[in-house]
Structure formats: structure tokens, C-alpha cells
Amino acid sequence: MEEIDSRIDEILAQGKKPGPMDKVLLARHPKRPKINQYIDYLFTNFFEQKGDFLGKEDGSIFGGIALFHGMPVTVLGHRKGNDLQENIACNFGMPGPEGYRKALRMMTQAEKFGRPIITFIDTPGAYPGIEAEMYGQSQAIARNLAAMSSMQVPIIAIVTGEGSSGGALAIGVANKVFMLEHAVYSILSPEGFSSILWNDASRKEEASEVMKLTADDLLKFGVIDEIIPEPIGGAHRAPTIVFERIDQLLCRELKTLCAKSGSELARSRYQKFRTMDEQFRVME
């Protein structure tokens, strides 16, 4: 933790900007604000919802019903924990199929009662274990993607830390997608990318350059809609500043999105991701 901060301070002292791998380290910083902190600051009357009605409770997805400046909303996201004990209880923020089914249950309920949905993305990816695959990991993620694409309520997603693979996208099909300045959003980790592409995990820094996983890269490609600036040195150094900026952003975006009809919200969200897919096909 101190090593990460020292590295960033040294870079800033030289008048440089953190590179892609530096941002990966910042996105993983143990002190980076967690979903429970965002919920505590931004929302009131939070009521946690648990379970998927089919299997066990998955602590790596956290969410429920709350009020945002008096407006009923459903808020959910990945939970990592603040220490080793909590990390283990939350499976280090890697949900299994039960977690994604729980997320879908909350979102389906939100649509039924006309509540906007706000998601916070921060995960190394969906849990890749045998048990998760046995109990329908890929199907759970696919169902979320399909359901979110046609929901007739506003959906806003914010990438606050790591956003890796389908584990992130499973709660990221939104009308508006935002990223914190030092968050990352990609198909997998730089270590995994370099292991697969070059059979050498030590080339992770090179991989992070190739992957174009920073907020600046993704804004340029149209994957996200806006970057949320962070305090100098990262969100963990002055989290209240980040909370206030997100509060202002949500006030602005919910006002705009809530003025649209359900069919218009679903159509624009679907078109947003279809257009993105077509653009990347052309690039290939």
C-alpha cells in the first residue's frame, strides 16, 4: 500500500502523469473507497436485499433500496471488503452465479416499481472456479446482459476501481457509463492478458499499454460517457471530494434520464451498445 503511494508521489513530483499500470495499481489500492462508503454518503434509508431465491447468499454483490435526495432508487455493486477477513467473506469482489442472480432480482424489482438503477463496478472479474461454472456462471451473466438491455428504467453505471471482463459488464449495461479518473475497465487483468498473449505474466506493464484500459482511452473509444476527476494521488486520499462529484453527477443525469419514457430508455441503451459493438468490429 505504501509502495503504491510512494510510486505515485514520485511520478507526480516529476511532473508526469500516472501510466496505465500505475492506474491499475491505484484501482486496486486497498484504501480505495468501497461500495458501502458510496452508499453511506450518497443515499439515505438504505435497505439491503439479500439472496437470489435459488441458492446461497453471495456477499460479493451488495445492494438494496435507498433514497437519493428523496427519490427511491435501487443501488448495487461489487463488494471487496476492507481487510483480509472481509475480502475472504466477499470472495475478493468476484461474484458467483448467485451474486449475479441476486443483482438481477434487485434490478427486475426496480423495473417493476419504476425505480432508477445505479451500479458501482469494482471487480477483478466473475469468480472462475469450477463450482461457479457448475451452477451457471456464464448463464447468469448472459441473463443480466439480456435483461438490462431492455429494462425500461434509467440505469447508471460507475466504474470506481477495477472493471474486468463479463464480471463487470454483468451490471454495466447502462444508459450512462462513467469512470473515476484512475479506474480501469477491460476484458481481463494485464497479468492475465500477458499470460495468454505472450505466456509471460511479467509483461503486465506492456500489456496494460496495449489493452487501452484507462478512462482516457475508453472515453476516446466511446465506451464511457464521462470521466469523474479524482483528487491528486487517488480517490483514497480525499474520498469526500469524489463522493460530492458523484452526487452532483447523479443529480444531473437522473434529472435528464427520468424525463424520458421507458421505451426510449430501453431503445437508447440497446442502441448505445450495438453501436459500440459495430465500431469495434470495424476496428478489427
TORGU-522011 format. One record per residue: residue number from 1; x, y, z of N, C-alpha, C in turn. Coordinates in nm, 3 decimals. Layout:
<recs>
 seq     n.X     n.Y     n.Z    ca.X    ca.Y    ca.Z     c.X     c.Y     c.Z
 NUM       X       Y       Z       X       Y       Z       X       Y       Z
...
</recs>
This chain:
<recs>
 seq     n.X     n.Y     n.Z    ca.X    ca.Y    ca.Z     c.X     c.Y     c.Z
   1   0.083  -0.120   0.000   0.000   0.000   0.000   0.087   0.126   0.000
   2   0.183   0.133   0.092   0.274   0.247   0.097   0.360   0.255  -0.029
   3   0.394   0.137  -0.083   0.476   0.133  -0.204   0.401   0.196  -0.322
   4   0.271   0.169  -0.330   0.191   0.227  -0.438   0.188   0.379  -0.425
   5   0.160   0.427  -0.303   0.153   0.571  -0.280   0.286   0.639  -0.310
   6   0.396   0.576  -0.271   0.528   0.633  -0.295   0.556   0.642  -0.445
   7   0.519   0.538  -0.516   0.540   0.536  -0.662   0.461   0.649  -0.728
   8   0.336   0.668  -0.688   0.253   0.773  -0.747   0.307   0.911  -0.711
   9   0.348   0.929  -0.586   0.404   1.058  -0.543   0.529   1.093  -0.623
  10   0.612   0.993  -0.648   0.735   1.016  -0.724   0.703   1.058  -0.867
  11   0.606   0.993  -0.926   0.565   1.026  -1.064   0.512   1.169  -1.070
  12   0.426   1.204  -0.974   0.368   1.338  -0.972   0.474   1.445  -0.946
  13   0.572   1.412  -0.860   0.679   1.507  -0.829   0.764   1.539  -0.951
  14   0.770   1.444  -1.046   0.845   1.463  -1.170   0.763   1.536  -1.276
  15   0.640   1.572  -1.240   0.554   1.643  -1.334   0.493   1.552  -1.439
  16   0.493   1.422  -1.414   0.438   1.326  -1.510   0.298   1.282  -1.466
  17   0.232   1.212  -1.554   0.102   1.155  -1.523   0.116   1.005  -1.501
  18   0.038   0.947  -1.412   0.044   0.801  -1.393   0.014   0.727  -1.524
  19   0.094   0.625  -1.553   0.072   0.544  -1.672  -0.036   0.440  -1.650
  20  -0.068   0.361  -1.753  -0.174   0.260  -1.741  -0.154   0.163  -1.625
  21  -0.031   0.113  -1.605  -0.011   0.018  -1.496  -0.019   0.087  -1.361
  22   0.021   0.214  -1.356   0.006   0.290  -1.232  -0.142   0.302  -1.196
  23  -0.224   0.320  -1.298  -0.368   0.333  -1.274  -0.429   0.199  -1.232
  24  -0.374   0.090  -1.284  -0.419  -0.042  -1.238  -0.392  -0.056  -1.089
  25  -0.272  -0.013  -1.047  -0.237  -0.022  -0.905  -0.325   0.068  -0.820
  26  -0.356   0.187  -0.870  -0.444   0.278  -0.797  -0.586   0.221  -0.788
  27  -0.631   0.159  -0.897  -0.765   0.099  -0.899  -0.776  -0.013  -0.797
  28  -0.663  -0.079  -0.769  -0.662  -0.191  -0.674  -0.622  -0.148  -0.532
  29  -0.599  -0.020  -0.511  -0.549   0.026  -0.382  -0.642  -0.020  -0.269
  30  -0.587  -0.082  -0.166  -0.670  -0.134  -0.056  -0.756  -0.029   0.013
  31  -0.712   0.097   0.010  -0.786   0.204   0.077  -0.882   0.278  -0.016
  32  -0.889   0.233  -0.140  -0.981   0.299  -0.234  -1.125   0.285  -0.182
  33  -1.207   0.391  -0.195  -1.343   0.383  -0.142  -1.420   0.262  -0.193
  34  -1.494   0.198  -0.103  -1.572   0.079  -0.135  -1.720   0.115  -0.148
  35  -1.798   0.020  -0.199  -1.938   0.048  -0.227  -2.016   0.090  -0.103
  36  -1.986   0.032   0.013  -2.060   0.070   0.133  -2.035   0.216   0.169
  37  -1.915   0.268   0.138  -1.886   0.409   0.164  -1.965   0.499   0.070
  38  -1.974   0.459  -0.057  -2.054   0.536  -0.152  -2.199   0.540  -0.109
  39  -2.250   0.426  -0.069  -2.390   0.419  -0.028  -2.415   0.503   0.097
  40  -2.326   0.493   0.194  -2.343   0.569   0.319  -2.344   0.719   0.294
  41  -2.262   0.766   0.200  -2.252   0.909   0.176  -2.363   0.961   0.083
  42  -2.392   0.885  -0.022  -2.480   0.935  -0.128  -2.629   0.909  -0.105
  43  -2.661   0.807  -0.027  -2.800   0.765  -0.016  -2.848   0.764   0.129
  44  -2.979   0.770   0.145  -3.038   0.759   0.278  -3.139   0.645   0.278
  45  -3.176   0.602   0.400  -3.279   0.499   0.416  -3.246   0.371   0.338
  46  -3.118   0.336   0.335  -3.077   0.217   0.261  -3.128   0.090   0.329
  47  -3.187   0.002   0.248  -3.238  -0.126   0.297  -3.175  -0.236   0.214
  48  -3.085  -0.313   0.274  -3.013  -0.416   0.199  -3.105  -0.531   0.159
  49  -3.082  -0.583   0.040  -3.155  -0.701  -0.009  -3.054  -0.814  -0.030
  50  -3.092  -0.933   0.013  -3.002  -1.047   0.004  -3.068  -1.163  -0.071
  51  -2.983  -1.251  -0.124  -3.030  -1.377  -0.182  -3.085  -1.366  -0.321
  52  -3.088  -1.482  -0.390  -3.140  -1.487  -0.527  -3.261  -1.576  -0.540
  53  -3.312  -1.626  -0.427  -3.428  -1.716  -0.421  -3.398  -1.856  -0.474
  54  -3.273  -1.880  -0.513  -3.238  -2.012  -0.568  -3.124  -2.079  -0.492
  55  -3.021  -2.001  -0.456  -2.903  -2.061  -0.394  -2.860  -1.984  -0.272
  56  -2.731  -1.983  -0.249  -2.676  -1.920  -0.130  -2.663  -1.769  -0.148
  57  -2.644  -1.701  -0.037  -2.616  -1.558  -0.039  -2.473  -1.535  -0.085
  58  -2.454  -1.440  -0.177  -2.322  -1.407  -0.230  -2.286  -1.268  -0.181
  59  -2.190  -1.260  -0.088  -2.151  -1.133  -0.029  -2.075  -1.041  -0.120
  60  -2.032  -1.089  -0.237  -1.954  -1.004  -0.327  -2.042  -0.909  -0.409
  61  -2.174  -0.927  -0.403  -2.267  -0.830  -0.460  -2.345  -0.770  -0.344
  62  -2.343  -0.638  -0.335  -2.407  -0.568  -0.224  -2.503  -0.464  -0.280
  63  -2.624  -0.461  -0.227  -2.717  -0.361  -0.278  -2.852  -0.366  -0.210
  64  -2.939  -0.276  -0.254  -3.072  -0.271  -0.198  -3.147  -0.147  -0.245
  65  -3.250  -0.111  -0.170  -3.334   0.005  -0.200  -3.288   0.122  -0.114
  66  -3.290   0.242  -0.170  -3.248   0.360  -0.095  -3.317   0.484  -0.151
  67  -3.293   0.596  -0.087  -3.341   0.725  -0.136  -3.221   0.808  -0.178
  68  -3.232   0.870  -0.295  -3.129   0.965  -0.341  -3.195   1.101  -0.351
  69  -3.165   1.188  -0.256  -3.231   1.319  -0.247  -3.383   1.303  -0.252
  70  -3.432   1.204  -0.181  -3.576   1.181  -0.173  -3.633   1.092  -0.281
  71  -3.555   1.057  -0.382  -3.603   0.973  -0.492  -3.571   0.826  -0.464
  72  -3.671   0.737  -0.469  -3.643   0.594  -0.450  -3.558   0.540  -0.565
  73  -3.452   0.470  -0.531  -3.363   0.410  -0.630  -3.323   0.270  -0.583
  74  -3.272   0.192  -0.676  -3.206   0.066  -0.641  -3.057   0.086  -0.669
  75  -2.975   0.057  -0.569  -2.831   0.075  -0.582  -2.762  -0.057  -0.551
  76  -2.665  -0.095  -0.631  -2.595  -0.222  -0.609  -2.457  -0.217  -0.674
  77  -2.372  -0.310  -0.632  -2.240  -0.316  -0.691  -2.155  -0.424  -0.629
  78  -2.030  -0.427  -0.671  -1.936  -0.527  -0.620  -1.882  -0.484  -0.484
  79  -1.862  -0.582  -0.397  -1.808  -0.556  -0.264  -1.681  -0.638  -0.244
  80  -1.571  -0.570  -0.208  -1.443  -0.637  -0.186  -1.408  -0.654  -0.038
  81  -1.448  -0.561   0.045  -1.409  -0.567   0.185  -1.290  -0.478   0.213
  82  -1.267  -0.449   0.341  -1.162  -0.356   0.381  -1.039  -0.422   0.443
  83  -1.048  -0.550   0.475  -0.933  -0.622   0.530  -0.941  -0.766   0.481
  84  -0.841  -0.847   0.519  -0.834  -0.984   0.468  -0.958  -1.065   0.504
  85  -1.006  -1.051   0.626  -1.124  -1.127   0.668  -1.246  -1.091   0.583
  86  -1.265  -0.961   0.561  -1.378  -0.918   0.478  -1.356  -0.957   0.332
  87  -1.231  -0.948   0.285  -1.201  -0.989   0.147  -1.242  -1.133   0.123
  88  -1.209  -1.220   0.217  -1.243  -1.361   0.203  -1.394  -1.381   0.206
  89  -1.462  -1.309   0.297  -1.608  -1.321   0.307  -1.676  -1.274   0.179
  90  -1.614  -1.177   0.112  -1.670  -1.122  -0.013  -1.606  -1.184  -0.137
  91  -1.524  -1.286  -0.117  -1.455  -1.353  -0.227  -1.376  -1.255  -0.313
  92  -1.317  -1.155  -0.245  -1.235  -1.054  -0.312  -1.308  -0.981  -0.425
  93  -1.440  -0.968  -0.409  -1.518  -0.896  -0.508  -1.544  -0.973  -0.636
  94  -1.531  -1.106  -0.631  -1.555  -1.189  -0.750  -1.685  -1.267  -0.731
  95  -1.796  -1.221  -0.788  -1.925  -1.288  -0.766  -1.934  -1.422  -0.837
  96  -2.012  -1.511  -0.777  -2.051  -1.634  -0.842  -2.187  -1.614  -0.906
  97  -2.246  -1.717  -0.965  -2.376  -1.702  -1.030  -2.485  -1.653  -0.935
  98  -2.474  -1.691  -0.806  -2.574  -1.645  -0.709  -2.572  -1.493  -0.696
  99  -2.451  -1.436  -0.703  -2.439  -1.291  -0.693  -2.504  -1.219  -0.809
 100  -2.484  -1.272  -0.929  -2.543  -1.207  -1.046  -2.694  -1.230  -1.052
 101  -2.740  -1.344  -1.002  -2.885  -1.364  -0.994  -2.946  -1.270  -0.890
 102  -2.873  -1.246  -0.781  -2.921  -1.152  -0.680  -2.930  -1.012  -0.741
 103  -2.827  -0.973  -0.817  -2.829  -0.842  -0.882  -2.947  -0.830  -0.976
 104  -2.972  -0.935  -1.053  -3.083  -0.933  -1.147  -3.217  -0.924  -1.074
 105  -3.229  -0.993  -0.961  -3.352  -0.987  -0.883  -3.378  -0.843  -0.837
 106  -3.274  -0.777  -0.790  -3.289  -0.638  -0.745  -3.326  -0.546  -0.861
 107  -3.262  -0.568  -0.976  -3.290  -0.480  -1.091  -3.429  -0.505  -1.148
 108  -3.472  -0.631  -1.151  -3.606  -0.663  -1.201  -3.712  -0.600  -1.110
 109  -3.688  -0.605  -0.980  -3.780  -0.542  -0.885  -3.783  -0.391  -0.906
 110  -3.665  -0.332  -0.932  -3.657  -0.188  -0.956  -3.741  -0.150  -1.078
 111  -3.733  -0.229  -1.183  -3.811  -0.200  -1.303  -3.960  -0.212  -1.273
 112  -4.000  -0.313  -1.197  -4.141  -0.333  -1.163  -4.200  -0.211  -1.094
 113  -4.120  -0.148  -1.005  -4.170  -0.035  -0.929  -4.121   0.100  -0.981
 114  -4.058   0.099  -1.098  -4.019   0.224  -1.163  -3.905   0.298  -1.097
 115  -3.814   0.226  -1.031  -3.701   0.291  -0.965  -3.579   0.294  -1.056
 116  -3.509   0.407  -1.066  -3.380   0.410  -1.138  -3.281   0.315  -1.071
 117  -3.187   0.263  -1.151  -3.086   0.170  -1.102  -2.949   0.235  -1.113
 118  -2.872   0.229  -1.005  -2.736   0.282  -1.004  -2.642   0.171  -0.961
 119  -2.542   0.143  -1.043  -2.448   0.035  -1.012  -2.306   0.088  -0.996
 120  -2.232   0.025  -0.905  -2.092   0.060  -0.881  -2.006  -0.062  -0.913
 121  -1.918  -0.047  -1.010  -1.838  -0.158  -1.062  -1.698  -0.155  -1.005
 122  -1.659  -0.265  -0.942  -1.523  -0.277  -0.887  -1.494  -0.424  -0.862
 123  -1.446  -0.493  -0.964  -1.423  -0.637  -0.953  -1.307  -0.683  -1.041
 124  -1.227  -0.780  -0.993  -1.125  -0.841  -1.079  -1.188  -0.929  -1.185
 125  -1.318  -0.958  -1.172  -1.389  -1.044  -1.265  -1.481  -1.140  -1.192
 126  -1.566  -1.206  -1.266  -1.651  -1.308  -1.207  -1.565  -1.424  -1.155
 127  -1.613  -1.489  -1.049  -1.535  -1.599  -0.991  -1.520  -1.712  -1.094
 128  -1.394  -1.756  -1.122  -1.369  -1.855  -1.227  -1.363  -1.999  -1.178
 129  -1.409  -2.027  -1.057  -1.397  -2.161  -1.002  -1.490  -2.263  -1.066
 130  -1.459  -2.389  -1.045  -1.539  -2.499  -1.102  -1.683  -2.494  -1.052
 131  -1.700  -2.466  -0.923  -1.835  -2.463  -0.866  -1.920  -2.356  -0.934
 132  -1.861  -2.240  -0.960  -1.935  -2.133  -1.026  -1.980  -2.175  -1.165
 133  -1.892  -2.243  -1.238  -1.929  -2.290  -1.372  -2.037  -2.399  -1.365
 134  -2.027  -2.485  -1.265  -2.127  -2.591  -1.248  -2.267  -2.535  -1.224
 135  -2.272  -2.422  -1.153  -2.402  -2.365  -1.117  -2.445  -2.249  -1.207
 136  -2.385  -2.240  -1.323  -2.438  -2.150  -1.425  -2.381  -2.009  -1.429
 137  -2.251  -1.995  -1.410  -2.190  -1.862  -1.412  -2.216  -1.790  -1.544
 138  -2.185  -1.856  -1.654  -2.199  -1.790  -1.785  -2.345  -1.756  -1.814
 139  -2.437  -1.843  -1.776  -2.579  -1.816  -1.800  -2.628  -1.700  -1.715
 140  -2.582  -1.693  -1.590  -2.622  -1.584  -1.502  -2.579  -1.450  -1.558
 141  -2.455  -1.444  -1.607  -2.405  -1.320  -1.666  -2.483  -1.286  -1.793
 142  -2.505  -1.385  -1.878  -2.577  -1.362  -2.004  -2.719  -1.312  -1.979
 143  -2.785  -1.367  -1.878  -2.922  -1.324  -1.847  -2.923  -1.178  -1.801
 144  -2.822  -1.139  -1.724  -2.814  -0.999  -1.681  -2.798  -0.906  -1.801
 145  -2.708  -0.944  -1.892  -2.685  -0.860  -2.010  -2.813  -0.844  -2.092
 146  -2.883  -0.954  -2.112  -3.006  -0.951  -2.191  -3.114  -0.869  -2.122
 147  -3.130  -0.890  -1.991  -3.235  -0.821  -1.917  -3.208  -0.671  -1.908
 148  -3.084  -0.633  -1.880  -3.052  -0.492  -1.866  -3.069  -0.416  -1.997
 149  -3.045  -0.484  -2.107  -3.054  -0.416  -2.237  -3.195  -0.368  -2.268
 150  -3.296  -0.428  -2.205  -3.434  -0.390  -2.238  -3.513  -0.332  -2.119
 151  -3.449  -0.308  -2.007  -3.520  -0.253  -1.890  -3.567  -0.110  -1.918
 152  -3.687  -0.080  -1.870  -3.748   0.049  -1.901  -3.740   0.148  -1.785
 153  -3.628   0.146  -1.717  -3.598   0.247  -1.614  -3.456   0.297  -1.639
 154  -3.422   0.416  -1.590  -3.285   0.467  -1.609  -3.184   0.376  -1.538
 155  -3.071   0.351  -1.605  -2.961   0.276  -1.544  -2.833   0.357  -1.561
 156  -2.765   0.379  -1.449  -2.636   0.450  -1.450  -2.532   0.358  -1.387
 157  -2.420   0.341  -1.454  -2.311   0.258  -1.403  -2.187   0.344  -1.382
 158  -2.119   0.321  -1.269  -1.997   0.395  -1.239  -1.886   0.296  -1.208
 159  -1.778   0.300  -1.286  -1.662   0.215  -1.261  -1.574   0.289  -1.160
 160  -1.565   0.235  -1.039  -1.493   0.304  -0.932  -1.352   0.250  -0.908
 161  -1.326   0.127  -0.949  -1.195   0.066  -0.928  -1.158  -0.020  -1.047
 162  -1.152  -0.151  -1.026  -1.130  -0.244  -1.137  -1.263  -0.276  -1.204
 163  -1.261  -0.287  -1.333  -1.378  -0.332  -1.406  -1.332  -0.435  -1.506
 164  -1.334  -0.561  -1.467  -1.275  -0.664  -1.553  -1.379  -0.763  -1.606
 165  -1.376  -0.782  -1.735  -1.446  -0.890  -1.803  -1.598  -0.886  -1.786
 166  -1.662  -1.001  -1.813  -1.807  -1.010  -1.801  -1.853  -0.991  -1.658
 167  -1.763  -1.013  -1.564  -1.797  -0.990  -1.424  -1.832  -0.846  -1.396
 168  -1.774  -0.754  -1.473  -1.805  -0.612  -1.460  -1.924  -0.576  -1.549
 169  -1.922  -0.625  -1.671  -2.027  -0.589  -1.767  -2.164  -0.640  -1.724
 170  -2.168  -0.743  -1.642  -2.295  -0.802  -1.599  -2.381  -0.705  -1.519
 171  -2.322  -0.597  -1.466  -2.403  -0.492  -1.404  -2.369  -0.356  -1.467
 172  -2.319  -0.361  -1.591  -2.271  -0.239  -1.655  -2.343  -0.198  -1.783
 173  -2.452  -0.267  -1.819  -2.526  -0.230  -1.941  -2.620  -0.116  -1.903
 174  -2.572   0.006  -1.918  -2.641   0.122  -1.865  -2.664   0.229  -1.971
 175  -2.758   0.320  -1.942  -2.779   0.435  -2.030  -2.659   0.527  -2.028
 176  -2.598   0.540  -1.911  -2.479   0.623  -1.895  -2.374   0.543  -1.818
 177  -2.251   0.543  -1.867  -2.141   0.473  -1.801  -2.031   0.575  -1.771
 178  -1.995   0.585  -1.643  -1.893   0.679  -1.600  -1.777   0.604  -1.536
 179  -1.661   0.667  -1.534  -1.542   0.609  -1.471  -1.471   0.712  -1.386
 180  -1.424   0.669  -1.269  -1.332   0.753  -1.196  -1.202   0.763  -1.275
 181  -1.132   0.872  -1.257  -1.014   0.904  -1.335  -0.909   0.793  -1.334
 182  -0.889   0.728  -1.220  -0.786   0.625  -1.210  -0.844   0.483  -1.204
 183  -0.968   0.468  -1.242  -1.026   0.334  -1.253  -0.980   0.272  -1.385
 184  -0.999   0.141  -1.399  -0.966   0.071  -1.523  -1.084  -0.019  -1.562
 185  -1.099  -0.041  -1.693  -1.213  -0.117  -1.745  -1.162  -0.196  -1.865
 186  -1.167  -0.329  -1.857  -1.103  -0.409  -1.962  -1.158  -0.551  -1.966
 187  -1.112  -0.627  -2.064  -1.159  -0.764  -2.082  -1.105  -0.860  -1.977
 188  -0.989  -0.827  -1.920  -0.929  -0.906  -1.811  -0.812  -0.827  -1.754
 189  -0.743  -0.882  -1.656  -0.631  -0.812  -1.595  -0.510  -0.810  -1.689
 190  -0.419  -0.713  -1.671  -0.296  -0.712  -1.750  -0.214  -0.840  -1.731
 191  -0.215  -0.893  -1.608  -0.142  -1.018  -1.583  -0.201  -1.134  -1.664
 192  -0.333  -1.141  -1.667  -0.399  -1.247  -1.744  -0.377  -1.229  -1.893
 193  -0.384  -1.104  -1.938  -0.365  -1.073  -2.079  -0.226  -1.115  -2.126
 194  -0.124  -1.076  -2.049   0.013  -1.108  -2.090   0.042  -1.258  -2.080
 195  -0.023  -1.326  -1.985  -0.006  -1.471  -1.973  -0.062  -1.543  -2.094
 196  -0.177  -1.496  -2.141  -0.242  -1.559  -2.257  -0.172  -1.522  -2.387
 197  -0.142  -1.394  -2.403  -0.087  -1.347  -2.531   0.060  -1.384  -2.548
 198   0.138  -1.370  -2.440   0.283  -1.389  -2.451   0.335  -1.502  -2.362
 199   0.245  -1.568  -2.291   0.285  -1.674  -2.198   0.387  -1.623  -2.096
 200   0.367  -1.498  -2.053   0.462  -1.435  -1.962   0.390  -1.327  -1.882
 201   0.350  -1.359  -1.760   0.276  -1.265  -1.676   0.359  -1.144  -1.635
 202   0.493  -1.156  -1.643   0.579  -1.044  -1.602   0.569  -0.926  -1.698
 203   0.510  -0.946  -1.815   0.498  -0.838  -1.913   0.367  -0.759  -1.893
 204   0.322  -0.757  -1.769   0.194  -0.692  -1.738   0.194  -0.542  -1.770
 205   0.308  -0.475  -1.750   0.313  -0.332  -1.778   0.295  -0.306  -1.928
 206   0.361  -0.387  -2.008   0.346  -0.377  -2.153   0.201  -0.407  -2.193
 207   0.143  -0.507  -2.129   0.005  -0.545  -2.157  -0.091  -0.431  -2.126
 208  -0.067  -0.362  -2.014  -0.157  -0.253  -1.975  -0.156  -0.140  -2.078
 209  -0.044  -0.121  -2.146  -0.035  -0.021  -2.253  -0.117  -0.065  -2.375
 210  -0.103  -0.191  -2.410  -0.170  -0.245  -2.529  -0.322  -0.250  -2.511
 211  -0.366  -0.278  -2.389  -0.508  -0.304  -2.364  -0.597  -0.181  -2.371
 212  -0.540  -0.061  -2.357  -0.619   0.063  -2.360  -0.731   0.058  -2.257
 213  -0.692   0.041  -2.131  -0.790   0.020  -2.026  -0.817   0.139  -1.936
 214  -0.752   0.253  -1.965  -0.771   0.369  -1.879  -0.898   0.446  -1.917
 215  -0.940   0.535  -1.828  -1.059   0.615  -1.854  -1.040   0.703  -1.978
 216  -0.920   0.758  -1.995  -0.892   0.842  -2.113  -0.909   0.763  -2.242
 217  -0.857   0.641  -2.244  -0.869   0.556  -2.363  -1.015   0.525  -2.393
 218  -1.088   0.487  -2.289  -1.226   0.442  -2.307  -1.320   0.555  -2.342
 219  -1.291   0.675  -2.295  -1.370   0.791  -2.336  -1.348   0.819  -2.484
 220  -1.223   0.806  -2.528  -1.189   0.827  -2.669  -1.262   0.727  -2.760
 221  -1.273   0.602  -2.713  -1.339   0.498  -2.792  -1.491   0.501  -2.779
 222  -1.544   0.584  -2.691  -1.689   0.592  -2.674  -1.747   0.484  -2.585
 223  -1.661   0.413  -2.512  -1.709   0.308  -2.423  -1.775   0.369  -2.299
 224  -1.722   0.482  -2.253  -1.780   0.551  -2.138  -1.826   0.690  -2.182
 225  -1.905   0.753  -2.098  -1.963   0.883  -2.133  -1.890   1.001  -2.071
 226  -1.822   0.978  -1.958  -1.757   1.090  -1.889  -1.659   1.036  -1.785
 227  -1.555   1.113  -1.758  -1.456   1.079  -1.655  -1.483   1.164  -1.531
 228  -1.484   1.101  -1.416  -1.500   1.172  -1.289  -1.361   1.199  -1.232
 229  -1.320   1.325  -1.222  -1.184   1.356  -1.172  -1.165   1.308  -1.028
 230  -1.043   1.266  -0.998  -1.007   1.224  -0.863  -0.912   1.325  -0.800
 231  -0.904   1.327  -0.668  -0.805   1.413  -0.601  -0.664   1.371  -0.643
 232  -0.568   1.460  -0.629  -0.430   1.428  -0.662  -0.383   1.309  -0.579
 233  -0.332   1.207  -0.649  -0.283   1.088  -0.579  -0.385   0.978  -0.565
 234  -0.511   1.004  -0.603  -0.609   0.897  -0.599  -0.727   0.923  -0.507
 235  -0.836   0.853  -0.532  -0.962   0.874  -0.458  -0.948   0.846  -0.310
 236  -0.858   0.758  -0.273  -0.844   0.720  -0.132  -0.787   0.832  -0.045
 237  -0.728   0.933  -0.109  -0.666   1.041  -0.032  -0.767   1.148   0.012
 238  -0.876   1.159  -0.060  -0.980   1.255  -0.024  -1.114   1.205  -0.078
 239  -1.164   1.095  -0.021  -1.285   1.032  -0.076  -1.408   1.122  -0.077
 240  -1.418   1.214   0.018  -1.535   1.302   0.023  -1.548   1.385  -0.104
 241  -1.434   1.426  -0.160  -1.437   1.502  -0.286  -1.499   1.418  -0.397
 242  -1.462   1.291  -0.402  -1.517   1.200  -0.503  -1.666   1.180  -0.481
 243  -1.706   1.160  -0.356  -1.848   1.141  -0.325  -1.931   1.261  -0.370
 244  -1.880   1.380  -0.345  -1.953   1.502  -0.382  -1.965   1.516  -0.533
 245  -1.859   1.479  -0.604  -1.864   1.489  -0.751  -1.964   1.388  -0.808
 246  -1.968   1.270  -0.751  -2.064   1.169  -0.797  -2.206   1.213  -0.764
 247  -2.224   1.274  -0.647  -2.355   1.324  -0.609  -2.406   1.425  -0.712
 248  -2.322   1.518  -0.751  -2.361   1.619  -0.849  -2.392   1.555  -0.984
 249  -2.309   1.458  -1.022  -2.329   1.390  -1.149  -2.462   1.314  -1.151
 250  -2.493   1.242  -1.043  -2.618   1.166  -1.036  -2.739   1.259  -1.039
 251  -2.731   1.371  -0.970  -2.842   1.468  -0.972  -2.869   1.513  -1.115
 252  -2.764   1.545  -1.186  -2.776   1.592  -1.324  -2.831   1.484  -1.417
 253  -2.772   1.365  -1.410  -2.809   1.259  -1.504  -2.948   1.201  -1.476
 254  -2.982   1.185  -1.350  -3.115   1.130  -1.319  -3.225   1.226  -1.362
 255  -3.200   1.354  -1.350  -3.299   1.452  -1.395  -3.326   1.437  -1.544
 256  -3.219   1.418  -1.620  -3.232   1.403  -1.765  -3.296   1.269  -1.802
 257  -3.247   1.161  -1.743  -3.295   1.027  -1.779  -3.438   1.003  -1.735
 258  -3.475   1.055  -1.619  -3.611   1.031  -1.568  -3.717   1.105  -1.650
 259  -3.675   1.199  -1.732  -3.769   1.271  -1.818  -3.804   1.191  -1.943
 260  -3.731   1.081  -1.966  -3.754   1.000  -2.086  -3.851   0.886  -2.057
 261  -3.918   0.840  -2.160  -4.011   0.728  -2.144  -3.934   0.598  -2.130
 262  -4.000   0.494  -2.076  -3.935   0.365  -2.059  -3.888   0.306  -2.190
 263  -3.969   0.317  -2.293  -3.931   0.261  -2.423  -3.813   0.335  -2.482
 264  -3.808   0.466  -2.460  -3.695   0.545  -2.511  -3.567   0.509  -2.438
 265  -3.575   0.486  -2.307  -3.458   0.447  -2.229  -3.403   0.313  -2.277
 266  -3.493   0.216  -2.296  -3.451   0.083  -2.340  -3.391   0.089  -2.481
 267  -3.455   0.165  -2.569  -3.408   0.174  -2.707  -3.271   0.240  -2.715
 268  -3.252   0.349  -2.642  -3.124   0.420  -2.648  -3.012   0.338  -2.586
 269  -3.043   0.264  -2.480  -2.941   0.179  -2.415  -2.900   0.066  -2.508
 270  -2.998   0.004  -2.570  -2.968  -0.105  -2.664  -2.884  -0.052  -2.779
 271  -2.925   0.063  -2.833  -2.853   0.118  -2.947  -2.712   0.160  -2.909
 272  -2.694   0.210  -2.788  -2.561   0.251  -2.740  -2.462   0.136  -2.749
 273  -2.505   0.018  -2.702  -2.413  -0.096  -2.700  -2.403  -0.164  -2.836
 274  -2.507  -0.159  -2.916  -2.499  -0.215  -3.052  -2.403  -0.131  -3.136
 275  -2.413   0.000  -3.123  -2.325   0.089  -3.199  -2.180   0.068  -3.159
 276  -2.157   0.052  -3.030  -2.022   0.028  -2.980  -1.966  -0.102  -3.037
 277  -2.048  -0.206  -3.039  -2.006  -0.335  -3.092  -1.970  -0.323  -3.241
 278  -2.051  -0.250  -3.317  -2.026  -0.233  -3.460  -1.896  -0.156  -3.484
 279  -1.869  -0.056  -3.399  -1.747   0.023  -3.414  -1.623  -0.064  -3.392
 280  -1.628  -0.151  -3.293  -1.512  -0.235  -3.264  -1.496  -0.345  -3.370
 281  -1.605  -0.387  -3.431  -1.595  -0.484  -3.539  -1.522  -0.421  -3.659
 282  -1.551  -0.294  -3.686  -1.486  -0.224  -3.795  -1.337  -0.210  -3.764
 283  -1.305  -0.179  -3.637  -1.165  -0.163  -3.597  -1.086  -0.292  -3.614
 284  -1.152  -0.406  -3.591  -1.085  -0.535  -3.607  -1.050  -0.563  -3.751
</recs>
